[in-house]
Amino acid sequence: MAAMVLAATRLLRGSGSWGRSRPRFGDPAYRRFSSGGAYPNIPLSSPLPGVPKPVFATVDGQEKFETKVTTLDNGLRVASQNKFGQFCTVGILINSGSRYEAKYLSGIAHFLEKLAFSSTERFDSKDEILLTLEKHGGICDCQTSRDTTMYAVSADSKGLDTVVGLLAGVVLHPRLTDEEIEMARMAVQFELEDLNMRPDPEPLLTEMVHEAAYRENTVGLHRFCPAENVRKMDRDVLHAYLRNYYTPDRMVLAGVGVEHAQLVECARKYLLGTCPAWGTGAAVHVDRSVAQYTGGIVKLERDMSNVSLGPTPFPELTHIMIGLESCSFLEGDFIPFAVLNMMMGGGGSFSAGGPGKGMFTRLYLNVLNRHHWMYNATSYHHSYEDTGLLCIHASADPRQVREMVEIVTREFVLMAGTVDVVELERAKTQLTSMLMMNLEARPVIFEDVGRQVLATRSRKLPHELCALIRDVKPEDIKRVASKMLRGKPAVAALGDLSELPAYEHVQAALASRDGRLPRVYRLFR
């Protein structure tokens, strides 16, 4: 302290040059505050003595980025991807979801999502699980889709053994107490109410268009639990489903940021030879149905005038989603369809953004920029192991529904027309950019590794996917679009549907050369 006061006094008192009042490096009082005093003769280009040698990532070969896959004796696959960093993301992906619920109560997968990371044989409560993860800086999550259930944890890599043991308990040894099931009922009920009240109808429309496209089969089954089934869920119903679909041969333990040998060792320790909570009975009712595209229409008349109340309420809109069958992600045409979806792009009328955010996509240039009364025009591509669905979602005032539908059908027909080379190159560049930027995030890499290994037992690396994207030609886009237009449409409509064209007219418009709806003449309006 005396040295610091002395230094301050010298600086304040010095009326001459800085050189005269500046402290000397040799002063003991300053030696501990200056690295120059401790290491006066070491240049910046040389490492400091006593400091650990850094380990840098290298790019001297693609083999170091290869996803390693090992299959255990019970059929469970272990996949890992090396990535530098202190943290890892590890999880279990299961070939399970709403598409497999044909012989069960609809909504089981939705319930299992809400019951994830509850008490197990080893942990008495969800709080105990979260406290265990906090010791390793970890967070957890569970997501279900139509064909996959995913339990994931991000934590410090040093806690890998704890994390895999916890995941094994959550997946194979859940207690499913009456109290937990009741809490899940409340969570599901709240989500169903929220689904019907939210201003953004996209999740509900997606459900409806899948129901129309695959009538009462596979991916057309409800992803959300129907309200009438909420009270019917109990432990016996859940165990009956888990016994058939939570089997090792339908699982992948995936990890990013971990050593493969260590992950395999943990898998053998916790996931090999263990008896799940529902017993070891053989799976007998596994649904192996292939998706059957049917096409059709699902309508839901609803007053949308009071959906968004407030100082600036959202206007009353009618929402339409029209879809056509594309292809599965295992087919060669999957990449051209992904490029086509990027070419269509679109979004909300108020969120055009800048270059790279869809401003030059067809649905912005041809629809939102020309028709100011349309509030939304967005393209979506849903792809599964045995089928796919390319959709356009559009929103407008109920009085202009017919004109909006005709604009959408015309855009579908134009997909099979001339493809501008500059437009195609822009879409390919944007798709490549989006792919690579998303794969910067460790959880995204984890999901990509897990889903690909679950579906194909291997993984295409990013540079392979980028090469496939670069190879897409204008004739590929025309070919896949022409093939798609030969199918029946799937139509979902929500809101005031008094001006909605008949399904047969939508089908006729998609089969025509210009995408126009058949003219309708009315004596009275």
C-alpha positions as CSV (number, residue, x, y, z in Angstrom):
1,M,0.0,0.0,0.0
2,A,2.9,2.4,0.9
3,A,4.5,1.7,-2.5
4,M,1.2,2.6,-4.3
5,V,0.9,5.9,-2.3
6,L,4.6,6.6,-3.1
7,A,3.9,6.1,-6.8
8,A,0.9,8.3,-6.9
9,T,2.8,11.1,-5.0
10,R,5.7,11.0,-7.4
11,L,3.3,11.3,-10.4
12,L,1.3,14.1,-8.9
13,R,4.4,16.1,-7.7
14,G,6.4,15.7,-10.9
15,S,6.5,19.2,-12.5
16,G,9.4,18.3,-14.9
17,S,9.6,15.7,-17.6
18,W,7.9,12.3,-17.4
19,G,11.3,10.6,-17.5
20,R,12.4,12.2,-14.3
21,S,9.3,11.2,-12.2
22,R,8.8,7.7,-13.9
23,P,9.5,4.8,-11.5
24,R,12.5,2.6,-12.4
25,F,11.9,-1.1,-13.5
26,G,14.4,-2.1,-10.9
27,D,12.3,-0.8,-8.0
28,P,11.1,-3.7,-5.9
29,A,7.7,-1.9,-5.4
30,Y,6.9,-2.2,-9.1
31,R,8.4,-5.6,-10.0
32,R,5.3,-7.5,-9.0
33,F,3.0,-5.3,-11.1
34,S,5.0,-5.6,-14.3
35,S,5.5,-8.6,-16.5
36,G,8.5,-6.9,-17.9
37,G,10.3,-7.1,-14.6
38,A,9.7,-10.8,-14.2
39,Y,10.6,-11.8,-17.8
40,P,12.5,-8.9,-19.3
41,N,14.4,-10.8,-22.0
42,I,11.6,-13.0,-23.5
43,P,10.1,-11.7,-26.8
44,L,6.4,-11.9,-27.5
45,S,7.0,-14.5,-30.3
46,S,8.2,-17.1,-27.7
47,P,6.0,-19.0,-25.2
48,L,6.3,-18.0,-21.5
49,P,7.9,-20.5,-19.3
50,G,5.6,-22.5,-17.0
51,V,2.5,-21.9,-19.2
52,P,0.8,-25.1,-20.5
53,K,1.3,-25.7,-24.2
54,P,-1.9,-24.9,-26.1
55,V,-3.7,-27.5,-28.3
56,F,-5.0,-26.1,-31.6
57,A,-7.5,-27.6,-34.0
58,T,-5.9,-28.8,-37.3
59,V,-7.4,-29.1,-40.7
60,D,-4.9,-31.5,-42.3
61,G,-7.4,-34.1,-43.3
62,Q,-11.2,-34.8,-43.4
63,E,-10.7,-38.1,-41.6
64,K,-10.4,-36.2,-38.3
65,F,-13.9,-34.9,-38.8
66,E,-15.4,-38.2,-39.6
67,T,-18.3,-39.4,-37.5
68,K,-17.4,-42.6,-35.7
69,V,-20.1,-45.2,-35.2
70,T,-20.0,-48.4,-33.1
71,T,-22.8,-50.9,-32.7
72,L,-23.1,-52.7,-29.4
73,D,-24.1,-56.3,-28.9
74,N,-27.7,-55.4,-28.2
75,G,-28.1,-53.4,-31.4
76,L,-27.7,-49.9,-29.9
77,R,-25.5,-47.6,-32.0
78,V,-23.0,-45.2,-30.5
79,A,-22.0,-42.2,-32.7
80,S,-19.6,-39.4,-31.9
81,Q,-18.1,-36.3,-33.5
82,N,-14.9,-34.7,-32.3
83,K,-15.2,-31.0,-31.5
84,F,-12.8,-28.9,-29.5
85,G,-14.1,-27.2,-26.4
86,Q,-14.7,-27.7,-22.8
87,F,-18.4,-28.7,-23.2
88,C,-20.1,-31.6,-24.9
89,T,-23.6,-32.4,-26.0
90,V,-24.7,-36.0,-25.5
91,G,-28.1,-37.6,-26.0
92,I,-30.2,-40.6,-26.9
93,L,-32.3,-40.5,-30.1
94,I,-35.1,-43.1,-30.5
95,N,-37.0,-44.1,-33.5
96,S,-40.3,-43.3,-31.8
97,G,-43.0,-40.7,-32.3
98,S,-46.6,-40.0,-33.1
99,R,-46.4,-41.9,-36.5
100,Y,-46.2,-45.2,-34.5
101,E,-49.3,-44.6,-32.4
102,A,-51.9,-46.2,-34.8
103,K,-52.5,-49.1,-32.4
104,Y,-52.3,-47.0,-29.2
105,L,-53.9,-44.0,-27.7
106,S,-53.0,-40.9,-29.7
107,G,-50.7,-38.5,-27.9
108,I,-48.4,-40.9,-26.0
109,A,-45.2,-39.3,-27.5
110,H,-46.5,-35.9,-26.5
111,F,-46.9,-37.1,-22.9
112,L,-43.5,-38.7,-22.8
113,E,-42.0,-35.4,-23.9
114,K,-43.6,-33.8,-20.8
115,L,-42.5,-36.6,-18.5
116,A,-38.9,-36.5,-19.6
117,F,-36.2,-36.0,-17.0
118,S,-38.6,-36.8,-14.1
119,S,-37.7,-39.2,-11.3
120,T,-35.9,-42.5,-12.0
121,E,-34.7,-45.5,-10.0
122,R,-31.6,-43.5,-9.1
123,F,-33.0,-39.9,-8.8
124,D,-36.0,-39.2,-6.6
125,S,-37.1,-36.1,-8.4
126,K,-36.5,-33.8,-11.4
127,D,-34.9,-31.3,-9.0
128,E,-32.3,-33.9,-8.0
129,I,-31.5,-34.5,-11.7
130,L,-31.1,-30.8,-12.4
131,L,-28.9,-30.3,-9.3
132,T,-26.7,-33.2,-10.5
133,L,-26.4,-31.6,-14.0
134,E,-25.6,-28.2,-12.4
135,K,-22.5,-29.7,-10.9
136,H,-21.2,-30.1,-14.4
137,G,-22.7,-26.9,-15.8
138,G,-25.3,-28.9,-17.6
139,I,-28.8,-28.4,-19.1
140,C,-31.2,-30.9,-20.4
141,D,-34.1,-31.1,-22.9
142,C,-36.4,-33.5,-24.6
143,Q,-38.1,-33.1,-28.0
144,T,-40.5,-35.3,-29.9
145,S,-41.4,-35.2,-33.5
146,R,-43.5,-37.4,-35.8
147,D,-40.7,-40.0,-36.1
148,T,-38.0,-39.3,-33.5
149,T,-37.8,-38.7,-29.7
150,M,-34.6,-37.0,-28.5
151,Y,-33.3,-36.8,-25.0
152,A,-30.2,-34.5,-24.8
153,V,-27.8,-33.0,-22.2
154,S,-25.1,-30.3,-22.7
155,A,-22.5,-30.3,-19.9
156,D,-18.8,-30.2,-19.1
157,S,-17.0,-33.1,-20.9
158,K,-15.5,-34.2,-17.6
159,G,-18.9,-35.3,-16.4
160,L,-19.5,-37.6,-19.4
161,D,-19.9,-40.7,-17.2
162,T,-22.5,-39.0,-15.0
163,V,-24.4,-37.6,-18.0
164,V,-24.6,-41.0,-19.8
165,G,-25.7,-42.7,-16.6
166,L,-28.4,-40.1,-16.1
167,L,-29.6,-40.4,-19.7
168,A,-29.8,-44.2,-19.3
169,G,-31.9,-43.8,-16.2
170,V,-34.3,-41.2,-17.7
171,V,-34.9,-43.3,-20.9
172,L,-35.0,-46.8,-19.5
173,H,-35.9,-46.4,-15.8
174,P,-38.5,-43.7,-15.4
175,R,-40.7,-44.1,-12.3
176,L,-43.8,-42.5,-13.9
177,T,-45.5,-41.8,-10.6
178,D,-49.1,-40.8,-10.4
179,E,-48.1,-37.3,-9.4
180,E,-45.8,-36.9,-12.4
181,I,-48.4,-38.1,-14.8
182,E,-50.9,-35.7,-13.4
183,M,-48.4,-32.8,-13.8
184,A,-47.9,-34.0,-17.4
185,R,-51.7,-33.9,-18.0
186,M,-51.7,-30.2,-16.8
187,A,-48.7,-29.3,-19.1
188,V,-50.3,-31.0,-22.1
189,Q,-53.7,-29.4,-21.5
190,F,-52.0,-26.0,-21.2
191,E,-50.2,-26.6,-24.5
192,L,-53.4,-27.6,-26.3
193,E,-55.1,-24.4,-25.1
194,D,-52.1,-22.3,-26.1
195,L,-52.1,-24.0,-29.6
196,N,-55.6,-22.8,-30.2
197,M,-55.2,-19.3,-28.9
198,R,-51.8,-18.1,-30.3
199,P,-51.8,-15.5,-33.1
200,D,-49.3,-17.6,-35.1
201,P,-51.3,-20.6,-36.5
202,E,-48.3,-22.3,-38.2
203,P,-48.0,-25.2,-35.8
204,L,-51.8,-25.9,-36.0
205,L,-51.8,-25.6,-39.8
206,T,-48.8,-27.9,-40.1
207,E,-50.8,-30.5,-38.1
208,M,-53.8,-30.0,-40.4
209,V,-51.9,-30.3,-43.7
210,H,-50.2,-33.5,-42.5
211,E,-53.6,-34.9,-41.6
212,A,-55.0,-34.0,-45.0
213,A,-51.9,-35.4,-46.9
214,Y,-51.7,-38.7,-45.0
215,R,-55.2,-39.5,-44.0
216,E,-55.2,-41.6,-40.8
217,N,-51.8,-43.2,-41.4
218,T,-48.2,-42.7,-40.2
219,V,-47.1,-39.0,-40.3
220,G,-50.7,-38.0,-40.7
221,L,-51.5,-39.0,-37.1
222,H,-51.8,-36.3,-34.5
223,R,-48.5,-35.1,-33.0
224,F,-50.3,-33.4,-30.1
225,C,-52.4,-35.4,-27.7
226,P,-56.2,-35.0,-28.5
227,A,-58.1,-33.4,-25.6
228,E,-60.2,-36.5,-25.2
229,N,-57.2,-38.7,-24.5
230,V,-55.6,-36.5,-21.8
231,R,-57.4,-38.2,-18.9
232,K,-56.9,-41.7,-20.4
233,M,-53.1,-41.7,-20.1
234,D,-51.7,-43.8,-17.3
235,R,-48.5,-45.9,-16.5
236,D,-49.9,-49.1,-18.1
237,V,-50.6,-47.3,-21.4
238,L,-47.2,-45.7,-21.4
239,H,-45.4,-48.9,-20.5
240,A,-47.2,-50.8,-23.3
241,Y,-45.8,-48.3,-25.8
242,L,-42.4,-48.1,-24.3
243,R,-42.0,-51.9,-24.4
244,N,-42.3,-51.9,-28.1
245,Y,-40.5,-48.7,-29.2
246,Y,-37.8,-48.0,-26.5
247,T,-35.6,-51.0,-27.6
248,P,-31.8,-50.8,-28.1
249,D,-32.0,-51.5,-31.8
250,R,-34.2,-48.4,-32.3
251,M,-31.8,-46.1,-30.3
252,V,-28.6,-44.1,-31.0
253,L,-26.4,-42.7,-28.3
254,A,-24.8,-39.6,-29.9
255,G,-22.2,-37.3,-28.6
256,V,-20.3,-34.2,-29.8
257,G,-17.2,-33.0,-28.1
258,V,-16.3,-36.4,-26.6
259,E,-13.8,-39.1,-27.2
260,H,-15.4,-42.0,-29.1
261,A,-13.8,-44.7,-27.0
262,Q,-14.9,-43.1,-23.7
263,L,-18.5,-42.7,-25.0
264,V,-18.6,-46.4,-26.0
265,E,-17.3,-47.4,-22.6
266,C,-20.0,-45.4,-20.9
267,A,-22.6,-46.9,-23.2
268,R,-21.5,-50.5,-22.3
269,K,-21.6,-49.6,-18.7
270,Y,-25.1,-48.1,-18.5
271,L,-27.0,-49.2,-21.7
272,L,-25.8,-52.8,-22.2
273,G,-27.5,-55.7,-20.4
274,T,-29.8,-53.4,-18.4
275,C,-33.4,-54.3,-17.7
276,P,-35.8,-51.4,-18.3
277,A,-38.6,-50.4,-16.0
278,W,-41.3,-52.1,-18.2
279,G,-39.6,-55.5,-18.3
280,T,-37.7,-57.4,-20.9
281,G,-40.6,-58.7,-22.9
282,A,-40.1,-58.9,-26.7
283,A,-41.5,-56.1,-28.9
284,V,-44.6,-57.6,-30.7
285,H,-46.6,-54.6,-31.9
286,V,-44.1,-52.5,-33.8
287,D,-45.7,-50.5,-36.6
288,R,-43.6,-50.8,-39.8
289,S,-46.1,-49.1,-42.1
290,V,-44.9,-47.0,-45.0
291,A,-46.5,-43.6,-45.3
292,Q,-49.4,-43.5,-47.8
293,Y,-49.9,-40.1,-49.4
294,T,-53.7,-39.5,-49.9
295,G,-54.1,-35.8,-50.4
296,G,-57.3,-34.1,-49.3
297,I,-58.6,-31.1,-47.4
298,V,-59.0,-30.3,-43.7
299,K,-61.0,-27.2,-42.8
300,L,-61.4,-25.5,-39.4
301,E,-64.0,-22.7,-39.3
302,R,-63.0,-20.3,-36.6
303,D,-63.5,-16.6,-35.7
304,M,-60.0,-15.1,-35.9
305,S,-61.1,-11.5,-35.2
306,N,-60.2,-11.6,-31.5
307,V,-57.1,-13.8,-31.6
308,S,-54.7,-11.0,-30.8
309,L,-56.2,-8.4,-28.5
310,G,-54.3,-5.3,-27.3
311,P,-53.6,-1.7,-28.2
312,T,-52.7,-2.7,-31.8
313,P,-54.7,-5.9,-32.4
314,F,-53.7,-8.2,-35.2
315,P,-56.2,-8.0,-38.1
316,E,-58.6,-10.9,-38.8
317,L,-57.0,-13.3,-41.2
318,T,-57.7,-16.5,-43.0
319,H,-54.8,-18.9,-43.2
320,I,-54.3,-21.5,-46.0
321,M,-51.6,-24.1,-46.4
322,I,-51.3,-26.0,-49.6
323,G,-48.9,-29.0,-49.9
324,L,-47.8,-31.6,-52.5
325,E,-45.8,-34.8,-51.9
326,S,-42.0,-34.4,-52.4
327,C,-39.7,-37.2,-51.4
328,S,-37.9,-38.7,-48.4
329,F,-34.5,-37.5,-47.1
330,L,-33.1,-40.9,-48.2
331,E,-33.8,-40.2,-51.9
332,G,-31.4,-38.5,-54.3
333,D,-34.0,-35.8,-55.1
334,F,-34.0,-34.6,-51.5
335,I,-31.3,-32.0,-52.2
336,P,-33.0,-30.5,-55.3
337,F,-36.2,-30.2,-53.2
338,A,-34.2,-28.4,-50.5
339,V,-32.9,-26.0,-53.1
340,L,-36.4,-25.5,-54.5
341,N,-37.7,-24.7,-51.1
342,M,-34.9,-22.2,-50.6
343,M,-35.8,-20.6,-54.0
344,M,-39.4,-20.2,-52.9
345,G,-38.4,-18.8,-49.4
346,G,-40.9,-16.1,-48.3
347,G,-42.0,-15.0,-44.9
348,G,-44.2,-12.4,-43.3
349,S,-45.0,-9.2,-45.1
350,F,-43.4,-7.1,-42.3
351,S,-40.1,-9.0,-42.0
352,A,-38.4,-8.9,-45.4
353,G,-35.0,-8.3,-43.8
354,G,-32.0,-7.9,-46.1
355,P,-29.9,-10.1,-48.5
356,G,-29.6,-13.6,-47.1
357,K,-33.0,-13.4,-45.3
358,G,-35.2,-14.2,-48.3
359,M,-35.6,-10.8,-49.8
360,F,-34.8,-12.2,-53.3
361,T,-36.9,-15.4,-53.0
362,R,-39.9,-16.0,-55.3
363,L,-42.5,-15.6,-52.6
364,Y,-41.1,-12.1,-51.8
365,L,-40.6,-10.9,-55.3
366,N,-43.7,-12.4,-56.9
367,V,-46.2,-12.4,-54.1
368,L,-45.5,-10.2,-51.1
369,N,-44.0,-7.3,-53.1
370,R,-46.8,-7.3,-55.6
371,H,-49.8,-8.0,-53.4
372,H,-49.7,-5.7,-50.4
373,W,-52.8,-7.2,-48.9
374,M,-51.1,-10.6,-48.2
375,Y,-49.8,-10.8,-44.7
376,N,-47.7,-14.0,-45.2
377,A,-46.4,-16.3,-47.9
378,T,-43.8,-18.9,-46.7
379,S,-42.5,-22.2,-48.1
380,Y,-41.9,-25.2,-45.9
381,H,-40.4,-28.6,-46.6
382,H,-41.1,-31.5,-44.3
383,S,-39.1,-34.7,-45.1
384,Y,-39.3,-38.1,-43.4
385,E,-37.7,-41.5,-43.9
386,D,-40.4,-42.6,-46.5
387,T,-42.1,-39.5,-47.7
388,G,-42.0,-35.7,-47.8
389,L,-44.3,-32.6,-48.1
390,L,-43.6,-29.3,-49.7
391,C,-46.0,-26.6,-48.5
392,I,-46.8,-22.9,-49.0
393,H,-48.5,-21.1,-46.1
394,A,-50.4,-17.9,-47.0
395,S,-52.5,-15.4,-44.9
396,A,-54.9,-12.7,-46.0
397,D,-58.2,-11.0,-45.3
398,P,-61.1,-13.4,-45.4
399,R,-62.7,-11.5,-48.4
400,Q,-59.6,-12.2,-50.5
401,V,-59.1,-15.9,-49.9
402,R,-60.0,-17.0,-53.4
403,E,-57.5,-14.6,-55.0
404,M,-54.8,-15.7,-52.4
405,V,-55.3,-19.4,-53.2
406,E,-55.0,-18.6,-57.0
407,I,-51.7,-16.8,-56.3
408,V,-50.3,-19.8,-54.4
409,T,-51.4,-22.3,-57.1
410,R,-49.8,-20.2,-59.7
411,E,-46.5,-20.2,-57.8
412,F,-46.7,-24.0,-57.6
413,V,-47.2,-24.3,-61.3
414,L,-44.3,-21.8,-62.0
415,M,-41.9,-24.1,-60.1
416,A,-41.9,-26.4,-63.1
417,G,-41.2,-23.5,-65.5
418,T,-37.9,-21.8,-66.4
419,V,-35.3,-21.5,-63.7
420,D,-33.1,-18.5,-63.9
421,V,-29.4,-19.5,-63.4
422,V,-28.7,-16.5,-61.1
423,E,-31.8,-17.3,-59.0
424,L,-30.6,-20.9,-58.7
425,E,-27.1,-20.0,-57.7
426,R,-28.4,-17.6,-55.1
427,A,-30.6,-20.3,-53.6
428,K,-27.8,-22.8,-53.6
429,T,-25.4,-20.3,-51.9
430,Q,-28.0,-19.4,-49.3
431,L,-28.7,-23.1,-48.6
432,T,-25.0,-23.9,-48.2
433,S,-24.5,-20.8,-46.0
434,M,-27.5,-21.8,-43.8
435,L,-26.2,-25.3,-43.5
436,M,-22.7,-24.3,-42.5
437,M,-23.8,-21.6,-40.1
438,N,-26.2,-23.9,-38.3
439,L,-23.5,-26.5,-38.0
440,E,-21.4,-24.1,-36.0
441,A,-23.6,-24.8,-33.0
442,R,-22.7,-28.0,-31.0
443,P,-26.4,-29.0,-30.3
444,V,-27.2,-28.8,-34.0
445,I,-24.2,-31.0,-34.9
446,F,-25.4,-33.5,-32.2
447,E,-28.9,-33.6,-33.7
448,D,-27.5,-34.0,-37.2
449,V,-25.2,-36.8,-36.2
450,G,-28.0,-38.6,-34.2
451,R,-30.7,-38.3,-36.8
452,Q,-28.5,-39.4,-39.7
453,V,-27.1,-42.4,-37.9
454,L,-30.6,-43.3,-36.7
455,A,-31.9,-43.3,-40.2
456,T,-28.9,-44.5,-42.3
457,R,-26.4,-45.9,-39.8
458,S,-23.8,-43.4,-41.1
459,R,-23.5,-39.6,-41.6
460,K,-22.8,-37.5,-44.7
461,L,-20.3,-34.8,-43.7
462,P,-21.0,-31.1,-44.4
463,H,-18.5,-31.0,-47.3
464,E,-20.3,-33.9,-49.0
465,L,-23.7,-32.1,-48.6
466,C,-22.2,-28.9,-50.0
467,A,-21.0,-30.8,-53.1
468,L,-24.4,-32.3,-53.7
469,I,-26.0,-28.8,-53.4
470,R,-23.5,-27.4,-55.9
471,D,-24.3,-30.1,-58.4
472,V,-28.0,-29.2,-58.6
473,K,-28.9,-28.0,-62.1
474,P,-32.0,-26.1,-63.5
475,E,-33.3,-29.2,-65.1
476,D,-33.2,-31.0,-61.7
477,I,-35.5,-28.3,-60.3
478,K,-37.9,-28.6,-63.2
479,R,-37.9,-32.4,-63.0
480,V,-38.7,-32.7,-59.3
481,A,-41.3,-29.9,-59.5
482,S,-43.1,-31.5,-62.5
483,K,-43.2,-34.8,-60.7
484,M,-44.6,-33.2,-57.6
485,L,-47.4,-31.4,-59.5
486,R,-48.7,-34.7,-60.8
487,G,-50.0,-35.6,-57.3
488,K,-53.1,-34.6,-55.5
489,P,-52.8,-31.5,-53.2
490,A,-53.2,-31.4,-49.5
491,V,-55.1,-28.4,-48.2
492,A,-55.4,-27.0,-44.7
493,A,-57.7,-23.9,-44.1
494,L,-58.3,-22.0,-40.9
495,G,-60.5,-19.0,-40.1
496,D,-63.4,-17.5,-42.1
497,L,-63.7,-19.9,-45.0
498,S,-66.8,-18.4,-46.8
499,E,-64.7,-17.5,-49.9
500,L,-62.5,-20.7,-49.9
501,P,-62.6,-22.4,-53.4
502,A,-63.7,-26.0,-53.6
503,Y,-61.0,-28.7,-53.3
504,E,-61.6,-29.8,-56.8
505,H,-61.0,-26.3,-58.1
506,V,-57.6,-26.2,-56.3
507,Q,-56.7,-29.5,-57.8
508,A,-57.7,-28.3,-61.3
509,A,-55.6,-25.1,-60.9
510,L,-52.5,-27.1,-60.0
511,A,-53.1,-29.3,-63.1
512,S,-53.5,-26.3,-65.4
513,R,-50.8,-24.5,-67.4
514,D,-51.2,-21.2,-65.7
515,G,-52.3,-22.2,-62.2
516,R,-55.6,-20.3,-62.4
517,L,-58.7,-21.4,-60.6
518,P,-61.8,-22.3,-62.8
519,R,-64.1,-19.3,-63.2
520,V,-67.2,-19.3,-61.0
521,Y,-70.2,-17.3,-62.1
522,R,-72.8,-16.3,-59.4
523,L,-76.2,-14.8,-60.0
524,F,-76.3,-13.5,-56.5
525,R,-73.4,-12.3,-54.4
